[in-house]
Amino acid sequence: MGFYPDKALYKCEYADFVSGLASLDIGPVCEHDKHRYQLRHDVDHDLDHALSMAIIEHDNGIRGSYYVLHTAPYYNKPGSIDTFKQIQSLGHEIGLHNNTLTQSIKTRKRPGLILNDELKHLRGNGIRIYGTASHGDRDCRLKGYINYEIFDICKPKYRDWSEQSNKVRKVNMHKYKLNYETYFVFNHYIGDTGSRWRITEFDEWHPDFLSLPKHDNPLKAIDDAKKLDNKIQISTHPCWWRFK
């Protein structure tokens, strides 16, 4: 099985990958207290690819979490809510890919109001939202903040609150009926970010994380991760895959 031809993976390979997850104690992130492995997808760009992934996982008896980005072009297009519902109907979790601090900086609107509007929009259309996944917007890297810093209980432990987050009013996630932020419910992370799979180890998002050897084959990365203890989050981004 050859991975990352031209830095992309194909539908048949995703099916092989998912079949390799079937033996794991794996579930959506909202059930992080029930499973050792969590399956997560940040839907940055391609909603159609996300649906293709959701169908393949469903066919293999696997449920995951799909975090929809409220600042992405697809988000408010006609039919997007129907796609969210279709993914949800397959047994998957829909979460919010949180870009509210970035949006607040650009619009000067309070993060709590932005968050409330997006949750009202999704829940009002029948989408059940239990948690968020902080989006790594380009401005986060340029200005030195993390989107999860809108939450008063999500302070980075490796540094103080960022200058950008100190300019806004932080919110209590439980007030918005949110149960978790993804970066605070795992100990190891296996992801397809960039052109190689990697395993990273951290108690929270840290700029000096320990990165284990990178892999061309994600199943090899997962085999390596089996040797580790604690909670493991497996993350794939639909935009890195080709579905034809």
Secondary structure in CASP SS format (residue, H / E / C, confidence):
PFRMAT SS
TARGET T0000
AUTHOR 0000-0000-0000
METHOD secondary structure of the structure
MODEL  1
M C 1.00
G C 1.00
F C 1.00
Y C 1.00
P H 1.00
D H 1.00
K H 1.00
A C 1.00
L E 1.00
Y E 1.00
K H 1.00
C H 1.00
E H 1.00
Y H 1.00
A H 1.00
D H 1.00
F H 1.00
V H 1.00
S H 1.00
G C 1.00
L C 1.00
A C 1.00
S C 1.00
L C 1.00
D C 1.00
I E 1.00
G E 1.00
P C 1.00
V H 1.00
C H 1.00
E H 1.00
H C 1.00
D C 1.00
K C 1.00
H C 1.00
R C 1.00
Y E 1.00
Q E 1.00
L E 1.00
R E 1.00
H E 1.00
D E 1.00
V E 1.00
D C 1.00
H C 1.00
D C 1.00
L H 1.00
D H 1.00
H H 1.00
A H 1.00
L H 1.00
S H 1.00
M H 1.00
A H 1.00
I H 1.00
I H 1.00
E H 1.00
H H 1.00
D H 1.00
N C 1.00
G C 1.00
I C 1.00
R C 1.00
G C 1.00
S E 1.00
Y E 1.00
Y E 1.00
V E 1.00
L E 1.00
H C 1.00
T C 1.00
A C 1.00
P C 1.00
Y C 1.00
Y C 1.00
N C 1.00
K C 1.00
P C 1.00
G C 1.00
S H 1.00
I H 1.00
D H 1.00
T H 1.00
F H 1.00
K H 1.00
Q H 1.00
I H 1.00
Q H 1.00
S H 1.00
L C 1.00
G C 1.00
H C 1.00
E E 1.00
I E 1.00
G E 1.00
L E 1.00
H E 1.00
N E 1.00
N C 1.00
T H 1.00
L H 1.00
T H 1.00
Q H 1.00
S H 1.00
I H 1.00
K H 1.00
T H 1.00
R C 1.00
K C 1.00
R C 1.00
P H 1.00
G H 1.00
L H 1.00
I H 1.00
L H 1.00
N H 1.00
D H 1.00
E H 1.00
L H 1.00
K H 1.00
H H 1.00
L H 1.00
R H 1.00
G H 1.00
N C 1.00
G C 1.00
I C 1.00
R C 1.00
I C 1.00
Y C 1.00
G E 1.00
T E 1.00
A E 1.00
S E 1.00
H C 1.00
G C 1.00
D C 1.00
R H 1.00
D H 1.00
C H 1.00
R H 1.00
L H 1.00
K H 1.00
G C 1.00
Y C 1.00
I C 1.00
N H 1.00
Y H 1.00
E H 1.00
I H 1.00
F E 1.00
D C 1.00
I C 1.00
C C 1.00
K C 1.00
P C 1.00
K C 1.00
Y C 1.00
R C 1.00
D C 1.00
W C 1.00
S C 1.00
E C 1.00
Q C 1.00
S H 1.00
N H 1.00
K H 1.00
V C 1.00
R C 1.00
K C 1.00
V E 1.00
N C 1.00
M H 1.00
H H 1.00
K H 1.00
Y H 1.00
K C 1.00
L C 1.00
N C 1.00
Y E 1.00
E E 1.00
T H 1.00
Y H 1.00
F H 1.00
V C 1.00
F C 1.00
N C 1.00
H E 1.00
Y E 1.00
I E 1.00
G E 1.00
D C 1.00
T C 1.00
G C 1.00
S C 1.00
R C 1.00
W E 1.00
R E 1.00
I E 1.00
T E 1.00
E E 1.00
F C 1.00
D C 1.00
E C 1.00
W C 1.00
H C 1.00
P C 1.00
D C 1.00
F C 1.00
L E 1.00
S E 1.00
L C 1.00
P C 1.00
K C 1.00
H E 1.00
D C 1.00
N C 1.00
P H 1.00
L H 1.00
K H 1.00
A H 1.00
I H 1.00
D H 1.00
D H 1.00
A H 1.00
K C 1.00
K C 1.00
L C 1.00
D C 1.00
N C 1.00
K C 1.00
I E 1.00
Q E 1.00
I E 1.00
S E 1.00
T E 1.00
H C 1.00
P H 1.00
C H 1.00
W H 1.00
W E 1.00
R E 1.00
F C 1.00
K C 1.00
END
